C-alpha cells in the first residue's frame, strides 16, 4: 500500500477537557484514521490533518498548547490542514477575554463574550454569506452552536471570514478560512448529516493536498 492510498492520518489534539467521541466518529465516518494526541508538537508530526476540538475553556487549552505553540503555528502556516471547532477556532486567534493564555495567532483578533441577552447560545442557527467551498459543497446552511464567546477578527483579517451568524443582535464569524486553516464556531459533528458531510469535505480536501504534495 502506498502512502497516498493509506487512510488519511488525522490527529485530534486533546486538551483533556471532555468527550471527543462524536468528533472521532465523524472523522472515522469520513474515512480518516484518527490519532488522539495530548502533546502539541507530536500532534503536528506525521499527520495529514489536525483537528482542534470544541470542548473546554480557553485558558487551560492555551496552557496545554503553550509548549508546542510555535511548532503548531508554523506547521499550519506552512500548509498542514487544520479544522478548529468552537474553542478550536478561538485558539486560532490571538487571545480571549474568557481567560489568560496565548492562542496560535494565525488569524489576528480577540475572542470576546457574545453581546446578547441570552447566553450561552445553545441550539441551531443559520449560516449567512457562506464563501468557503467546503461549506457550500456540504449543503450546511444551519448549524448547531454551544458557545458564550465568539471571535472578533481585526479589520484587516475580515477577509478570512467565510460565513456569518447572528445571535441576539450580535453578528459574529461562523467560520474562518485562511489557506488550509479552517475554523468553525459551530459544531459540525453535531450538525446532523450536513455537518458530517462538511467534516468529510474537509478530509477530502486534506487528502487532495496529500496526493499533490
ZIKA-V748671 format. One line per field, one symbol per residue. ss: DSSP state (h for helix, s for strand, l for the rest). psi: psi as a letter, one per 30 degrees, with the letter a starting at -180 (. if undefined). burial: 1 if it has 16 or more other C-alpha atoms within 10 Angstrom, else 0. A space follows every 50 residues. Layout:
BEGIN
ss: ???
psi: ???
burial: ???
END
This chain:
BEGIN
ss: llhhhllsssssslllllllhhhhhhhhhllssssssllhhhhlllllss sslllllhhhhhhhhhllhhhhhhhhhlllssssslhhhhllllssllsl llllllllssssslllllllsssssslsllllhhhhhhlllsssssslss ssslhhhhhhsssssssllsssssssssllssssllshhhlhhhhhhhhh hhhhhhhhhhhhl
psi: klefflkkjkkjjjfgfakgeeeeeeeefggkjkkkkfkfefffkgkflk kjlgkaleeeeeeefefgeeeeeeeefffkkkjkkceeeeffaelkffll lkafgfkklkklkkilejkljjaklkklhkfkeeeeffgjfklklilfll kjllefffffkflllkkhfjklkflljjcgjkkkfljefghaeeeeeeee eeeeeeeeeeef.
burial: 00000001111111100000001101110111111011011011001111 11111111111111110110111011000111111111111111110000 11111111111111100000100010100111011001011111111111 11100000011111111000011111110111111111111001111111 1111011011000
END
